[in-house]
Amino acid sequence: MNIGITGGAGFIGAALATRLRTSGHTVSIIDAFTDYYASDLKRERAAELTRLSVNICEADVHVGLDAWCSSGQFDALFHLAALPGVPGSLREPHRYIKEDIDMTVTVLEAAKQHQIQQVFFASSSSVYGEQTGALSEQQATGQVVSPYAAAKYSAETFCNAYQNLYGLQVTIFRFFTVYGPSGRPDMALYRFIEQALRGQELVVFGDPVRDFTYIDDITRGMEQALQARAIGTYNLGANRPESVRTIASSLSERYGVPVTFTEQREGDVSMTWSNTEAARQAFGYTPSVTLNEGLERMITWHLGRM
């Protein structure tokens, strides 16, 4: 198949492009290499994708998407380009409307115009708001606690509208705290490992519990959904809620660095915990990488960069 990926130089996008290219698909990405975090990591990912013969278009999705779609003739489109993170959305809510809602509508319009029947949208566990227990897909009601979550939930509703109006086949993935080598530097596990290896203090905000999901499990699930032509909304998580405080304390003891516990950040939820039964039934999704395995792989990657 000929696959397009927006945000393909990002953490999940690049990992997905690598998996799909290795599986024999023709893969093209578009990415603006924005400054949410240092672009050198995105450049490294893009260089590796180039070695895999992935086609790379450096352009803003808002202005370059139509030409990219015209040249691609895509069988399916994965929309991963977005502005991530809760803290930034508190400072710049209007920017999140542009980059997470407006951009999604731009992608849906392009899919309609270019007759790309299969569209996959990357959403977030943040759409569930402040809830406890294993969360199933129907428990997202719009009662969110951050502009980032509001943008993702709103983008989901546009996906559903375009499916109902124009017959687009839309699949929505709700990711639960994705981690792994070459991840986002602002994420807790990346930050903890970097700081621990450098002998620096670890800082934990509040007492969060997260369903940490290894990147390979995420991209495997996305490929399975593509193969199954699954339509609907699906959680992709690890089904294993873990205490961030416990992880930080373990790294603190292992590397002999101090750890400080401070107040929960505004906009953060206390717990994320996925029920992935719908994804298992629809396309056989089963997470397999334990947190300990994933952390060791991350540590090895970070050590190789020091």
N, C-alpha and C positions, 0 to 999 in steps of 0.2 A: 504493500500500500504506500501511497504518497502522503506523508504526514507533515503538517505544519504545527509549530509550537511557538506561541508568543511568550516572551520572557525566557527564551531558551538558554540564555547564559546565566540565569539564576540557579540557585541550589537545586531545586526540584526539576526545573526545566532541563538543565544540562544532564542530570542523572537520567531523566526520562529519554532524552535524545540519544544518549549513549546506549540505553537498553534497547530502544526500538531500532537503532541502526545496527546493533549487534545481531538483532533478530532478523535482519535482512530487509527492513523497510527503507524506503527513501525518505530522508528526514531533512526538513528545512526549518530554520529558526529565525525569528526576528526579535531584536532586543535593542533597547535604547542605551544600555550601559549607564543607567542613572546613578546618581550620587548618594543613594540611601546608605550604602556603605562603600568602602574603597573599591574602585572598579578593577584594581589589579587582580583580585580573585576571580572576577567575571572574565577578565582577559585570559587568565590561565585556563579556565574551563573552556572558553571559546577556542583556544589554541588546540586543546585536546580534541574537541569536536571536529576541528578542521582536519586533524590527522585521521579521523574516522570517516572523512568525506561527507560530513554534514554541511549543508549549504547554510551560510550565515549572512543575514541581512542586518546591518546596523542602521536602525531607523526608529523613530518615534512611532509607535503603533497608531497614534491619533492621526498622523499625516501620511505614513508610509504603508499602511496596511493594504489599501486597495491595489497598489502596484505589486506588492508582494504576493497577494492572493492571485492576481492576474497571471503572474509568472509561474505560479506553483501548481495549479489545477489539483488541489488537495482532495483526498478522499475523506480525511478527517482532520479536525483542527482542535488542538489542546490550547486553551486560553489560560496561561499561567502568569502573564505579565500583570503586575499589580504593585501598589505601594503597601508594604507589609508593616506590621507592628502596631501595638496599642499606644505606646507613649507618643509617637509622632502624630497620631490621629487626634490626640488631645490638644496638641499645639497648632496643627494645621488641618482642621476638619474639612475645609473646602478643597484642599489638595486631594484628600482621599475621595471626595465626591468625583473629582475629575479623573483620578487614576484608577479607581476601583469600580465606580458605577458607569461614568461616561465611557470609559474605555471598553467595558464589557458590552455596552450597547453598540459601540463602533464595531466590535468583533461580530456581534450577532447580525448587524446590518450587512457586513461583508459576507458572512456565511450565507445569508439570504440571497444577496446579489450574485454571488459566485457559485451558488447551488452546492455548497458544502453541506451535505446532509447530516453529518455526525459532528457534533460540537461537545467538547468536554471542558467543564468549567471548574477551576480550583477555588473552592470555598474554604471555610475554616470552622473548627470546633467552637470558635468564639461566638457563632450565631446562637448557641444554646444559652448564653447568658449565665447567670448565677444559679446553678442547679447542682444537685448531688446525685450520686449513683451512676450506673451505666446508662448512657444516653442513647436512645434510639431516635431515628430520623424524624419522627413525628413530634418530638418534644421541642423543636425549634418553633417558637411562637412570636418572635420579634421582640421579646423583652430582653434586649441586649444592654450592655453596660459600657460600651465605648463606641466612638465614631467609626473606628475600624470595623468592629462587628456589625454596626448598622450599615456600613457600605457593602460588606459582603452579603448580608441578608437581602439588601435592596437589589444587588446584582443578581442574586438567585431568583428574585421575583421577575426580573426582566428575562432571564433565561426561560422561565416557565411561560411567560407571556408570548415570547417568540415561538416557543414550541406549540402553544395552543393556536396562535394566529396563523403561523406560516408553515407548520409541519416540520420544523427543524427537529432533529433527533438530538436531544440534549441530555447529557449526563453530568450531574453535579457531584463532585467529591468534597467531602468535609474532612480535611486533614486534622489529625490530632498530634501536635507538637513534634514535628518532623526533625530528626537530628541525624548526624553522620559526618564522615569526612568531607571537607570542603563545604561545610555548612555556612549559615549566616553568622557573622561575627557578633551580632547583637543578641543571639540566643543564649540562654543560660548555660547549657553544657559546653558550648564553644568557649564562652567567656571563662567558665570555671577551669577548664583544662588549660587554656592559655595562661591564666593567672597562677594556677598551681605549679605549672612547669617553670614559671619565671620566679617562683617564690613569693608571690604577691598575695595579699589578703583576698578572700572570697567574701562576697556580700550577697545575702539572700533577702529578698523583699517579701515580707510576710511569711506565711506557712503554706505555700502552694503545693498542690498535688497535681501531677501532670501525667498524661497517658503518652509517654515518650515512644515514638514510632520510628523505627530505623528506615532510612531512605530506601534501601533495597526492597523492603516490604511495600512501601508506598508505590514505587514505580512498577513493581510486579503486579500489584493490584490494578494499576492504571492500564497496563498492557492486557491483563486478563479481561478488563471491561471492554477494551477495544476489540479483542478477539470475539467476545460474546455479543458485541453490539448491544450492550446493556443500556437501558434507558431508565432514568430516574435519579434519585438522590441517595448517595451512599456514604456512610462513615468509613474512613480508612484510618484505623488506629491499631494499637497493640493490645487492647483489652486488659492492660495492666497498669492501674494507677500507681504512681511512685511519688514518694515524698522528696521534694527538691532539697529540703533541709538535710535529709538523710544522705543524699548523694553528695552534697557539699561537705558534710561532716566526714564522709568516707574519704573524699579527696584530700581534705584537710589533714586527716590522720596519715594518709599514705605519703603525702609530700611535705608534711611538717609545716604547713602554712596556717595562719589564723583564719577563722571564719566569723563573720559578724551577721547577726540577724537583726533586721530592721523592719520598719513598717511596710505593709503591703502598698504597692503602687496603685494610684487611682486608675480605674478602668480594667484592672486585672481581676479575673475570676479566681475563686478559691480552688476549684477542682475541675479537671477535665477527665472524662472516663468514657471510652467508646464501647457501644454495643455494635459489633460488625456483622451480626447475623444476616442482615439483608444483603450485604456484599458477598458473604459466603454462599448464600443460596443463589444469588444472581449470576456470579461468575467465579465462584470457588476461592474467594479471597480468604487466606489464613495467614496471619503474621507469624513469623518463625524466628526472628532474631531477638534474643533476650537483651535486656538493658546492659548487663555485664559484658556480653559479647560486643555490643555496639560501642560501649565506652572504650573497650580495649582497642577496637579498630580506630576510633577517633584519636586516642592517645598516640598510637603508632603513627598516624598521619601528621599530627601536630609535631611530634618529635622529628619527623623527617623534614620539617620546614624550619627547624630552629638552627 
